[in-house]
């Protein structure tokens, strides 16, 4: 799933490790999210949206989901 996590994280000037800590997940999971190898659960997507203070659909591209 395409997303703007890497760009948003850079704008906040935080590392993958710091974002992972804020979200309560592993740094490797942040990396997998940023590279599109992993789609977040709905609760995780809402946590991410809260960190960046943006709507979920502004961070994740729902049209890029495989059925």
PDB file of N, H, CA, C and O in Angstrom:
ATOM      1  N   UNK A   1       0.840  -1.167   0.000  1.00  0.00           N
ATOM      2  CA  UNK A   1       0.000   0.000   0.000  1.00  0.00           C
ATOM      3  C   UNK A   1       0.895   1.244   0.000  1.00  0.00           C
ATOM      4  O   UNK A   1       1.790   1.384   0.833  1.00  0.00           O
ATOM      5  N   UNK A   2       0.634   2.126  -0.938  1.00  0.00           N
ATOM      6  H   UNK A   2      -0.093   2.012  -1.615  1.00  0.00           H
ATOM      7  CA  UNK A   2       1.413   3.366  -0.990  1.00  0.00           C
ATOM      8  C   UNK A   2       1.033   4.271   0.170  1.00  0.00           C
ATOM      9  O   UNK A   2      -0.113   4.298   0.620  1.00  0.00           O
ATOM     10  N   UNK A   3       2.029   5.009   0.638  1.00  0.00           N
ATOM     11  H   UNK A   3       2.960   4.986   0.273  1.00  0.00           H
ATOM     12  CA  UNK A   3       1.771   5.934   1.744  1.00  0.00           C
ATOM     13  C   UNK A   3       2.818   7.040   1.726  1.00  0.00           C
ATOM     14  O   UNK A   3       3.795   6.984   0.979  1.00  0.00           O
ATOM     15  N   UNK A   4       2.594   8.030   2.554  1.00  0.00           N
ATOM     16  H   UNK A   4       1.800   8.076   3.161  1.00  0.00           H
ATOM     17  CA  UNK A   4       3.520   9.169   2.627  1.00  0.00           C
ATOM     18  C   UNK A   4       4.272   9.183   3.960  1.00  0.00           C
ATOM     19  O   UNK A   4       4.702  10.241   4.420  1.00  0.00           O
ATOM     20  N   UNK A   5       4.431   8.024   4.573  1.00  0.00           N
ATOM     21  H   UNK A   5       4.082   7.164   4.200  1.00  0.00           H
ATOM     22  CA  UNK A   5       5.078   7.962   5.878  1.00  0.00           C
ATOM     23  C   UNK A   5       6.500   8.513   5.879  1.00  0.00           C
ATOM     24  O   UNK A   5       6.871   9.279   6.769  1.00  0.00           O
ATOM     25  N   UNK A   6       7.281   8.131   4.901  1.00  0.00           N
ATOM     26  H   UNK A   6       6.980   7.508   4.179  1.00  0.00           H
ATOM     27  CA  UNK A   6       8.686   8.563   4.867  1.00  0.00           C
ATOM     28  C   UNK A   6       8.774  10.088   4.786  1.00  0.00           C
ATOM     29  O   UNK A   6       9.582  10.701   5.483  1.00  0.00           O
ATOM     30  N   UNK A   7       7.955  10.690   3.949  1.00  0.00           N
ATOM     31  H   UNK A   7       7.299  10.191   3.384  1.00  0.00           H
ATOM     32  CA  UNK A   7       7.946  12.149   3.788  1.00  0.00           C
ATOM     33  C   UNK A   7       7.482  12.822   5.076  1.00  0.00           C
ATOM     34  O   UNK A   7       8.101  13.780   5.539  1.00  0.00           O
ATOM     35  N   UNK A   8       6.396  12.323   5.650  1.00  0.00           N
ATOM     36  H   UNK A   8       5.893  11.545   5.274  1.00  0.00           H
ATOM     37  CA  UNK A   8       5.870  12.906   6.884  1.00  0.00           C
ATOM     38  C   UNK A   8       6.869  12.775   8.029  1.00  0.00           C
ATOM     39  O   UNK A   8       7.042  13.699   8.824  1.00  0.00           O
ATOM     40  N   UNK A   9       7.520  11.623   8.104  1.00  0.00           N
ATOM     41  H   UNK A   9       7.380  10.872   7.459  1.00  0.00           H
ATOM     42  CA  UNK A   9       8.513  11.398   9.157  1.00  0.00           C
ATOM     43  C   UNK A   9       9.685  12.360   8.990  1.00  0.00           C
ATOM     44  O   UNK A   9      10.207  12.884   9.974  1.00  0.00           O
ATOM     45  N   UNK A  10      10.095  12.591   7.753  1.00  0.00           N
ATOM     46  H   UNK A  10       9.671  12.165   6.954  1.00  0.00           H
ATOM     47  CA  UNK A  10      11.196  13.524   7.484  1.00  0.00           C
ATOM     48  C   UNK A  10      10.788  14.951   7.869  1.00  0.00           C
ATOM     49  O   UNK A  10      11.604  15.712   8.390  1.00  0.00           O
ATOM     50  N   UNK A  11       9.538  15.306   7.614  1.00  0.00           N
ATOM     51  H   UNK A  11       8.876  14.688   7.190  1.00  0.00           H
ATOM     52  CA  UNK A  11       9.063  16.642   7.972  1.00  0.00           C
ATOM     53  C   UNK A  11       9.111  16.863   9.481  1.00  0.00           C
ATOM     54  O   UNK A  11       9.393  17.969   9.941  1.00  0.00           O
ATOM     55  N   UNK A  12       8.834  15.806  10.254  1.00  0.00           N
ATOM     56  H   UNK A  12       8.605  14.907   9.880  1.00  0.00           H
ATOM     57  CA  UNK A  12       8.913  15.910  11.712  1.00  0.00           C
ATOM     58  C   UNK A  12      10.337  15.730  12.238  1.00  0.00           C
ATOM     59  O   UNK A  12      10.613  15.925  13.422  1.00  0.00           O
ATOM     60  N   UNK A  13      11.230  15.353  11.321  1.00  0.00           N
ATOM     61  H   UNK A  13      11.006  15.195  10.359  1.00  0.00           H
ATOM     62  CA  UNK A  13      12.636  15.108  11.657  1.00  0.00           C
ATOM     63  C   UNK A  13      12.774  14.055  12.754  1.00  0.00           C
ATOM     64  O   UNK A  13      13.482  14.249  13.742  1.00  0.00           O
ATOM     65  N   UNK A  14      12.072  12.926  12.551  1.00  0.00           N
ATOM     66  H   UNK A  14      11.497  12.769  11.748  1.00  0.00           H
ATOM     67  CA  UNK A  14      12.189  11.806  13.491  1.00  0.00           C
ATOM     68  C   UNK A  14      12.668  10.572  12.743  1.00  0.00           C
ATOM     69  O   UNK A  14      12.399  10.407  11.554  1.00  0.00           O
ATOM     70  N   UNK A  15      13.372   9.719  13.447  1.00  0.00           N
ATOM     71  H   UNK A  15      13.591   9.853  14.414  1.00  0.00           H
ATOM     72  CA  UNK A  15      13.895   8.493  12.858  1.00  0.00           C
ATOM     73  C   UNK A  15      12.812   7.413  12.831  1.00  0.00           C
ATOM     74  O   UNK A  15      11.759   7.547  13.454  1.00  0.00           O
ATOM     75  N   UNK A  16      13.097   6.357  12.103  1.00  0.00           N
ATOM     76  H   UNK A  16      13.953   6.248  11.597  1.00  0.00           H
ATOM     77  CA  UNK A  16      12.189   5.211  12.106  1.00  0.00           C
ATOM     78  C   UNK A  16      12.063   4.665  13.526  1.00  0.00           C
ATOM     79  O   UNK A  16      10.973   4.285  13.953  1.00  0.00           O
ATOM     80  N   UNK A  17      13.159   4.626  14.243  1.00  0.00           N
ATOM     81  H   UNK A  17      14.044   4.935  13.896  1.00  0.00           H
ATOM     82  CA  UNK A  17      13.148   4.110  15.613  1.00  0.00           C
ATOM     83  C   UNK A  17      12.267   4.964  16.517  1.00  0.00           C
ATOM     84  O   UNK A  17      11.528   4.428  17.344  1.00  0.00           O
ATOM     85  N   UNK A  18      12.338   6.286  16.370  1.00  0.00           N
ATOM     86  H   UNK A  18      12.939   6.721  15.699  1.00  0.00           H
ATOM     87  CA  UNK A  18      11.519   7.161  17.196  1.00  0.00           C
ATOM     88  C   UNK A  18      10.037   7.006  16.862  1.00  0.00           C
ATOM     89  O   UNK A  18       9.196   6.971  17.761  1.00  0.00           O
ATOM     90  N   UNK A  19       9.719   6.912  15.577  1.00  0.00           N
ATOM     91  H   UNK A  19      10.402   6.940  14.847  1.00  0.00           H
ATOM     92  CA  UNK A  19       8.327   6.701  15.189  1.00  0.00           C
ATOM     93  C   UNK A  19       7.833   5.358  15.730  1.00  0.00           C
ATOM     94  O   UNK A  19       6.718   5.259  16.241  1.00  0.00           O
ATOM     95  N   UNK A  20       8.659   4.342  15.616  1.00  0.00           N
ATOM     96  H   UNK A  20       9.565   4.422  15.201  1.00  0.00           H
ATOM     97  CA  UNK A  20       8.290   3.021  16.128  1.00  0.00           C
ATOM     98  C   UNK A  20       7.991   3.080  17.622  1.00  0.00           C
ATOM     99  O   UNK A  20       7.023   2.482  18.092  1.00  0.00           O
ATOM    100  N   UNK A  21       8.817   3.794  18.355  1.00  0.00           N
ATOM    101  H   UNK A  21       9.603   4.279  17.973  1.00  0.00           H
ATOM    102  CA  UNK A  21       8.622   3.924  19.801  1.00  0.00           C
ATOM    103  C   UNK A  21       7.294   4.633  20.102  1.00  0.00           C
ATOM    104  O   UNK A  21       6.552   4.217  20.991  1.00  0.00           O
ATOM    105  N   UNK A  22       7.005   5.692  19.363  1.00  0.00           N
ATOM    106  H   UNK A  22       7.608   6.030  18.640  1.00  0.00           H
ATOM    107  CA  UNK A  22       5.743   6.426  19.570  1.00  0.00           C
ATOM    108  C   UNK A  22       4.528   5.546  19.288  1.00  0.00           C
ATOM    109  O   UNK A  22       3.482   5.691  19.921  1.00  0.00           O
ATOM    110  N   UNK A  23       4.683   4.628  18.323  1.00  0.00           N
ATOM    111  H   UNK A  23       5.533   4.510  17.809  1.00  0.00           H
ATOM    112  CA  UNK A  23       3.573   3.778  17.910  1.00  0.00           C
ATOM    113  C   UNK A  23       3.504   2.454  18.676  1.00  0.00           C
ATOM    114  O   UNK A  23       2.497   1.749  18.619  1.00  0.00           O
ATOM    115  N   UNK A  24       4.580   2.124  19.389  1.00  0.00           N
ATOM    116  H   UNK A  24       5.399   2.697  19.435  1.00  0.00           H
ATOM    117  CA  UNK A  24       4.621   0.860  20.112  1.00  0.00           C
ATOM    118  C   UNK A  24       4.825  -0.337  19.208  1.00  0.00           C
ATOM    119  O   UNK A  24       4.301  -1.421  19.463  1.00  0.00           O
ATOM    120  N   UNK A  25       5.604  -0.129  18.133  1.00  0.00           N
ATOM    121  H   UNK A  25       6.029   0.752  17.925  1.00  0.00           H
ATOM    122  CA  UNK A  25       5.896  -1.205  17.183  1.00  0.00           C
ATOM    123  C   UNK A  25       7.403  -1.273  16.958  1.00  0.00           C
ATOM    124  O   UNK A  25       8.141  -0.417  17.447  1.00  0.00           O
ATOM    125  N   UNK A  26       7.861  -2.273  16.231  1.00  0.00           N
ATOM    126  H   UNK A  26       7.262  -2.968  15.834  1.00  0.00           H
ATOM    127  CA  UNK A  26       9.284  -2.432  15.928  1.00  0.00           C
ATOM    128  C   UNK A  26       9.707  -1.482  14.803  1.00  0.00           C
ATOM    129  O   UNK A  26       8.902  -1.124  13.944  1.00  0.00           O
ATOM    130  N   UNK A  27      10.965  -1.085  14.820  1.00  0.00           N
ATOM    131  H   UNK A  27      11.620  -1.376  15.518  1.00  0.00           H
ATOM    132  CA  UNK A  27      11.487  -0.221  13.756  1.00  0.00           C
ATOM    133  C   UNK A  27      11.359  -0.912  12.400  1.00  0.00           C
ATOM    134  O   UNK A  27      11.108  -0.261  11.385  1.00  0.00           O
ATOM    135  N   UNK A  28      11.532  -2.235  12.390  1.00  0.00           N
ATOM    136  H   UNK A  28      11.736  -2.763  13.214  1.00  0.00           H
ATOM    137  CA  UNK A  28      11.415  -2.994  11.145  1.00  0.00           C
ATOM    138  C   UNK A  28       9.999  -2.885  10.568  1.00  0.00           C
ATOM    139  O   UNK A  28       9.816  -2.907   9.351  1.00  0.00           O
ATOM    140  N   UNK A  29       9.012  -2.768  11.441  1.00  0.00           N
ATOM    141  H   UNK A  29       9.161  -2.750  12.430  1.00  0.00           H
ATOM    142  CA  UNK A  29       7.626  -2.614  10.985  1.00  0.00           C
ATOM    143  C   UNK A  29       7.448  -1.251  10.325  1.00  0.00           C
ATOM    144  O   UNK A  29       6.763  -1.140   9.308  1.00  0.00           O
ATOM    145  N   UNK A  30       8.054  -0.225  10.889  1.00  0.00           N
ATOM    146  H   UNK A  30       8.610  -0.315  11.715  1.00  0.00           H
ATOM    147  CA  UNK A  30       7.995   1.114  10.264  1.00  0.00           C
ATOM    148  C   UNK A  30       8.631   1.041   8.884  1.00  0.00           C
ATOM    149  O   UNK A  30       8.090   1.590   7.924  1.00  0.00           O
ATOM    150  N   UNK A  31       9.762   0.376   8.776  1.00  0.00           N
ATOM    151  H   UNK A  31      10.202  -0.070   9.556  1.00  0.00           H
ATOM    152  CA  UNK A  31      10.430   0.231   7.485  1.00  0.00           C
ATOM    153  C   UNK A  31       9.525  -0.503   6.490  1.00  0.00           C
ATOM    154  O   UNK A  31       9.406  -0.087   5.337  1.00  0.00           O
ATOM    155  N   UNK A  32       8.896  -1.579   6.927  1.00  0.00           N
ATOM    156  H   UNK A  32       8.993  -1.916   7.864  1.00  0.00           H
ATOM    157  CA  UNK A  32       8.000  -2.341   6.055  1.00  0.00           C
ATOM    158  C   UNK A  32       6.797  -1.499   5.625  1.00  0.00           C
ATOM    159  O   UNK A  32       6.340  -1.601   4.487  1.00  0.00           O
ATOM    160  N   UNK A  33       6.291  -0.679   6.527  1.00  0.00           N
ATOM    161  H   UNK A  33       6.662  -0.597   7.451  1.00  0.00           H
ATOM    162  CA  UNK A  33       5.184   0.224   6.186  1.00  0.00           C
ATOM    163  C   UNK A  33       5.631   1.234   5.136  1.00  0.00           C
ATOM    164  O   UNK A  33       4.938   1.447   4.141  1.00  0.00           O
ATOM    165  N   UNK A  34       6.785   1.856   5.357  1.00  0.00           N
ATOM    166  H   UNK A  34       7.347   1.683   6.165  1.00  0.00           H
ATOM    167  CA  UNK A  34       7.281   2.890   4.437  1.00  0.00           C
ATOM    168  C   UNK A  34       7.552   2.342   3.040  1.00  0.00           C
ATOM    169  O   UNK A  34       7.358   3.044   2.048  1.00  0.00           O
ATOM    170  N   UNK A  35       7.993   1.108   2.960  1.00  0.00           N
ATOM    171  H   UNK A  35       8.150   0.537   3.766  1.00  0.00           H
ATOM    172  CA  UNK A  35       8.317   0.518   1.656  1.00  0.00           C
ATOM    173  C   UNK A  35       7.117  -0.159   1.013  1.00  0.00           C
ATOM    174  O   UNK A  35       7.224  -0.698  -0.088  1.00  0.00           O
ATOM    175  N   UNK A  36       5.979  -0.137   1.689  1.00  0.00           N
ATOM    176  H   UNK A  36       5.892   0.300   2.584  1.00  0.00           H
ATOM    177  CA  UNK A  36       4.771  -0.724   1.126  1.00  0.00           C
ATOM    178  C   UNK A  36       4.693  -2.234   1.218  1.00  0.00           C
ATOM    179  O   UNK A  36       3.840  -2.850   0.580  1.00  0.00           O
ATOM    180  N   UNK A  37       5.572  -2.840   2.005  1.00  0.00           N
ATOM    181  H   UNK A  37       6.265  -2.340   2.523  1.00  0.00           H
ATOM    182  CA  UNK A  37       5.576  -4.299   2.152  1.00  0.00           C
ATOM    183  C   UNK A  37       4.571  -4.776   3.198  1.00  0.00           C
ATOM    184  O   UNK A  37       4.304  -5.972   3.320  1.00  0.00           O
ATOM    185  N   UNK A  38       4.026  -3.837   3.942  1.00  0.00           N
ATOM    186  H   UNK A  38       4.243  -2.866   3.843  1.00  0.00           H
ATOM    187  CA  UNK A  38       3.109  -4.175   5.026  1.00  0.00           C
ATOM    188  C   UNK A  38       2.017  -3.119   5.087  1.00  0.00           C
ATOM    189  O   UNK A  38       2.295  -1.919   5.090  1.00  0.00           O
ATOM    190  N   UNK A  39       0.770  -3.581   5.135  1.00  0.00           N
ATOM    191  H   UNK A  39       0.545  -4.555   5.132  1.00  0.00           H
ATOM    192  CA  UNK A  39      -0.362  -2.669   5.295  1.00  0.00           C
ATOM    193  C   UNK A  39      -0.745  -2.674   6.776  1.00  0.00           C
ATOM    194  O   UNK A  39      -0.876  -3.742   7.375  1.00  0.00           O
ATOM    195  N   UNK A  40      -0.922  -1.515   7.360  1.00  0.00           N
ATOM    196  H   UNK A  40      -0.815  -0.648   6.873  1.00  0.00           H
ATOM    197  CA  UNK A  40      -1.217  -1.463   8.798  1.00  0.00           C
ATOM    198  C   UNK A  40      -2.634  -1.934   9.117  1.00  0.00           C
ATOM    199  O   UNK A  40      -3.539  -1.856   8.286  1.00  0.00           O
ATOM    200  N   UNK A  41      -2.797  -2.419  10.331  1.00  0.00           N
ATOM    201  H   UNK A  41      -2.062  -2.482  11.006  1.00  0.00           H
ATOM    202  CA  UNK A  41      -4.144  -2.708  10.820  1.00  0.00           C
ATOM    203  C   UNK A  41      -4.863  -1.371  10.971  1.00  0.00           C
ATOM    204  O   UNK A  41      -4.227  -0.317  10.981  1.00  0.00           O
ATOM    205  N   UNK A  42      -6.165  -1.416  11.087  1.00  0.00           N
ATOM    206  H   UNK A  42      -6.681  -2.272  11.079  1.00  0.00           H
ATOM    207  CA  UNK A  42      -6.924  -0.174  11.250  1.00  0.00           C
ATOM    208  C   UNK A  42      -6.517   0.578  12.517  1.00  0.00           C
ATOM    209  O   UNK A  42      -6.319   1.792  12.461  1.00  0.00           O
ATOM    210  N   UNK A  43      -6.384  -0.112  13.672  1.00  0.00           N
ATOM    211  H   UNK A  43      -6.544  -1.098  13.718  1.00  0.00           H
ATOM    212  CA  UNK A  43      -5.940   0.618  14.872  1.00  0.00           C
ATOM    213  C   UNK A  43      -4.563   1.267  14.695  1.00  0.00           C
ATOM    214  O   UNK A  43      -4.342   2.384  15.163  1.00  0.00           O
ATOM    215  N   UNK A  44      -3.642   0.577  14.024  1.00  0.00           N
ATOM    216  H   UNK A  44      -3.821  -0.330  13.644  1.00  0.00           H
ATOM    217  CA  UNK A  44      -2.311   1.149  13.799  1.00  0.00           C
ATOM    218  C   UNK A  44      -2.399   2.336  12.852  1.00  0.00           C
ATOM    219  O   UNK A  44      -1.719   3.341  13.059  1.00  0.00           O
ATOM    220  N   UNK A  45      -3.217   2.240  11.829  1.00  0.00           N
ATOM    221  H   UNK A  45      -3.770   1.424  11.661  1.00  0.00           H
ATOM    222  CA  UNK A  45      -3.380   3.357  10.894  1.00  0.00           C
ATOM    223  C   UNK A  45      -3.888   4.599  11.632  1.00  0.00           C
ATOM    224  O   UNK A  45      -3.442   5.713  11.358  1.00  0.00           O
ATOM    225  N   UNK A  46      -4.819   4.405  12.564  1.00  0.00           N
ATOM    226  H   UNK A  46      -5.182   3.499  12.786  1.00  0.00           H
ATOM    227  CA  UNK A  46      -5.334   5.547  13.334  1.00  0.00           C
ATOM    228  C   UNK A  46      -4.264   6.119  14.269  1.00  0.00           C
ATOM    229  O   UNK A  46      -4.208   7.333  14.470  1.00  0.00           O
ATOM    230  N   UNK A  47      -3.419   5.262  14.841  1.00  0.00           N
ATOM    231  H   UNK A  47      -3.465   4.276  14.678  1.00  0.00           H
ATOM    232  CA  UNK A  47      -2.318   5.746  15.682  1.00  0.00           C
ATOM    233  C   UNK A  47      -1.357   6.598  14.856  1.00  0.00           C
ATOM    234  O   UNK A  47      -0.912   7.661  15.289  1.00  0.00           O
ATOM    235  N   UNK A  48      -1.048   6.105  13.653  1.00  0.00           N
ATOM    236  H   UNK A  48      -1.409   5.242  13.301  1.00  0.00           H
ATOM    237  CA  UNK A  48      -0.142   6.827  12.758  1.00  0.00           C
ATOM    238  C   UNK A  48      -0.746   8.188  12.394  1.00  0.00           C
ATOM    239  O   UNK A  48      -0.057   9.208  12.415  1.00  0.00           O
ATOM    240  N   UNK A  49      -2.026   8.189  12.066  1.00  0.00           N
ATOM    241  H   UNK A  49      -2.586   7.360  12.050  1.00  0.00           H
ATOM    242  CA  UNK A  49      -2.710   9.439  11.727  1.00  0.00           C
ATOM    243  C   UNK A  49      -2.654  10.427  12.884  1.00  0.00           C
ATOM    244  O   UNK A  49      -2.497  11.630  12.673  1.00  0.00           O
ATOM    245  N   UNK A  50      -2.783   9.923  14.096  1.00  0.00           N
ATOM    246  H   UNK A  50      -2.911   8.946  14.267  1.00  0.00           H
ATOM    247  CA  UNK A  50      -2.736  10.790  15.273  1.00  0.00           C
ATOM    248  C   UNK A  50      -1.343  11.403  15.449  1.00  0.00           C
ATOM    249  O   UNK A  50      -1.220  12.585  15.768  1.00  0.00           O
ATOM    250  N   UNK A  51      -0.305  10.607  15.242  1.00  0.00           N
ATOM    251  H   UNK A  51      -0.405   9.646  14.982  1.00  0.00           H
ATOM    252  CA  UNK A  51       1.068  11.112  15.365  1.00  0.00           C
ATOM    253  C   UNK A  51       1.295  12.266  14.391  1.00  0.00           C
ATOM    254  O   UNK A  51       1.884  13.285  14.749  1.00  0.00           O
ATOM    255  N   UNK A  52       0.822  12.093  13.156  1.00  0.00           N
ATOM    256  H   UNK A  52       0.343  11.265  12.865  1.00  0.00           H
ATOM    257  CA  UNK A  52       1.066  13.100  12.126  1.00  0.00           C
ATOM    258  C   UNK A  52      -0.052  14.137  12.032  1.00  0.00           C
ATOM    259  O   UNK A  52       0.026  15.072  11.235  1.00  0.00           O
ATOM    260  N   UNK A  53      -1.082  13.969  12.840  1.00  0.00           N
ATOM    261  H   UNK A  53      -1.146  13.210  13.487  1.00  0.00           H
ATOM    262  CA  UNK A  53      -2.220  14.898  12.872  1.00  0.00           C
ATOM    263  C   UNK A  53      -2.811  15.112  11.479  1.00  0.00           C
ATOM    264  O   UNK A  53      -3.024  16.240  11.035  1.00  0.00           O
ATOM    265  N   UNK A  54      -3.068  13.981  10.804  1.00  0.00           N
ATOM    266  H   UNK A  54      -2.894  13.065  11.164  1.00  0.00           H
ATOM    267  CA  UNK A  54      -3.654  13.992   9.466  1.00  0.00           C
ATOM    268  C   UNK A  54      -4.683  12.879   9.376  1.00  0.00           C
ATOM    269  O   UNK A  54      -4.593  11.899  10.115  1.00  0.00           O
ATOM    270  N   UNK A  55      -5.661  13.010   8.484  1.00  0.00           N
ATOM    271  H   UNK A  55      -5.734  13.806   7.884  1.00  0.00           H
ATOM    272  CA  UNK A  55      -6.609  11.914   8.280  1.00  0.00           C
ATOM    273  C   UNK A  55      -5.899  10.685   7.695  1.00  0.00           C
ATOM    274  O   UNK A  55      -4.928  10.817   6.950  1.00  0.00           O
ATOM    275  N   UNK A  56      -6.383   9.521   8.034  1.00  0.00           N
ATOM    276  H   UNK A  56      -7.172   9.415   8.639  1.00  0.00           H
ATOM    277  CA  UNK A  56      -5.779   8.266   7.552  1.00  0.00           C
ATOM    278  C   UNK A  56      -5.645   8.273   6.031  1.00  0.00           C
ATOM    279  O   UNK A  56      -4.602   7.906   5.491  1.00  0.00           O
ATOM    280  N   UNK A  57      -6.710   8.694   5.344  1.00  0.00           N
ATOM    281  H   UNK A  57      -7.558   8.992   5.783  1.00  0.00           H
ATOM    282  CA  UNK A  57      -6.686   8.647   3.878  1.00  0.00           C
ATOM    283  C   UNK A  57      -5.720   9.662   3.263  1.00  0.00           C
ATOM    284  O   UNK A  57      -5.430   9.587   2.069  1.00  0.00           O
ATOM    285  N   UNK A  58      -5.228  10.592   4.048  1.00  0.00           N
ATOM    286  H   UNK A  58      -5.463  10.653   5.018  1.00  0.00           H
ATOM    287  CA  UNK A  58      -4.218  11.527   3.558  1.00  0.00           C
ATOM    288  C   UNK A  58      -2.818  10.902   3.657  1.00  0.00           C
ATOM    289  O   UNK A  58      -1.887  11.344   2.983  1.00  0.00           O
ATOM    290  N   UNK A  59      -2.678   9.886   4.489  1.00  0.00           N
ATOM    291  H   UNK A  59      -3.434   9.526   5.036  1.00  0.00           H
ATOM    292  CA  UNK A  59      -1.395   9.213   4.678  1.00  0.00           C
ATOM    293  C   UNK A  59      -1.293   7.960   3.813  1.00  0.00           C
ATOM    294  O   UNK A  59      -0.256   7.694   3.206  1.00  0.00           O
ATOM    295  N   UNK A  60      -2.382   7.198   3.766  1.00  0.00           N
ATOM    296  H   UNK A  60      -3.224   7.415   4.259  1.00  0.00           H
ATOM    297  CA  UNK A  60      -2.403   5.937   3.023  1.00  0.00           C
ATOM    298  C   UNK A  60      -3.296   6.057   1.801  1.00  0.00           C
ATOM    299  O   UNK A  60      -4.375   6.645   1.869  1.00  0.00           O
ATOM    300  N   UNK A  61      -2.846   5.497   0.679  1.00  0.00           N
ATOM    301  H   UNK A  61      -1.969   5.020   0.624  1.00  0.00           H
ATOM    302  CA  UNK A  61      -3.608   5.537  -0.564  1.00  0.00           C
ATOM    303  C   UNK A  61      -4.497   4.296  -0.640  1.00  0.00           C
ATOM    304  O   UNK A  61      -4.010   3.212  -0.960  1.00  0.00           O
ATOM    305  N   UNK A  62      -5.800   4.439  -0.350  1.00  0.00           N
ATOM    306  H   UNK A  62      -6.196   5.320  -0.091  1.00  0.00           H
ATOM    307  CA  UNK A  62      -6.678   3.275  -0.348  1.00  0.00           C
ATOM    308  C   UNK A  62      -6.941   2.695  -1.731  1.00  0.00           C
ATOM    309  O   UNK A  62      -7.460   1.584  -1.832  1.00  0.00           O
ATOM    310  N   UNK A  63      -6.600   3.413  -2.802  1.00  0.00           N
ATOM    311  H   UNK A  63      -6.179   4.317  -2.719  1.00  0.00           H
ATOM    312  CA  UNK A  63      -6.805   2.899  -4.150  1.00  0.00           C
ATOM    313  C   UNK A  63      -5.700   1.944  -4.558  1.00  0.00           C
ATOM    314  O   UNK A  63      -5.783   1.315  -5.613  1.00  0.00           O
ATOM    315  N   UNK A  64      -4.673   1.830  -3.742  1.00  0.00           N
ATOM    316  H   UNK A  64      -4.606   2.341  -2.885  1.00  0.00           H
ATOM    317  CA  UNK A  64      -3.532   0.983  -4.059  1.00  0.00           C
ATOM    318  C   UNK A  64      -3.562  -0.315  -3.256  1.00  0.00           C
ATOM    319  O   UNK A  64      -2.506  -0.854  -2.922  1.00  0.00           O
ATOM    320  N   UNK A  65      -4.744  -0.822  -2.942  1.00  0.00           N
ATOM    321  H   UNK A  65      -5.601  -0.385  -3.213  1.00  0.00           H
ATOM    322  CA  UNK A  65      -4.875  -2.050  -2.161  1.00  0.00           C
ATOM    323  C   UNK A  65      -5.266  -3.184  -3.076  1.00  0.00           C
ATOM    324  O   UNK A  65      -6.205  -3.074  -3.865  1.00  0.00           O
ATOM    325  N   UNK A  66      -4.522  -4.294  -2.958  1.00  0.00           N
ATOM    326  H   UNK A  66      -3.760  -4.383  -2.317  1.00  0.00           H
ATOM    327  CA  UNK A  66      -4.857  -5.470  -3.771  1.00  0.00           C
ATOM    328  C   UNK A  66      -6.023  -6.199  -3.140  1.00  0.00           C
ATOM    329  O   UNK A  66      -6.075  -6.370  -1.922  1.00  0.00           O
ATOM    330  N   UNK A  67      -6.969  -6.634  -3.981  1.00  0.00           N
ATOM    331  H   UNK A  67      -6.927  -6.495  -4.971  1.00  0.00           H
ATOM    332  CA  UNK A  67      -8.130  -7.387  -3.477  1.00  0.00           C
ATOM    333  C   UNK A  67      -7.795  -8.834  -3.245  1.00  0.00           C
ATOM    334  O   UNK A  67      -8.655  -9.607  -2.822  1.00  0.00           O
TER     335      UNK A  67
END
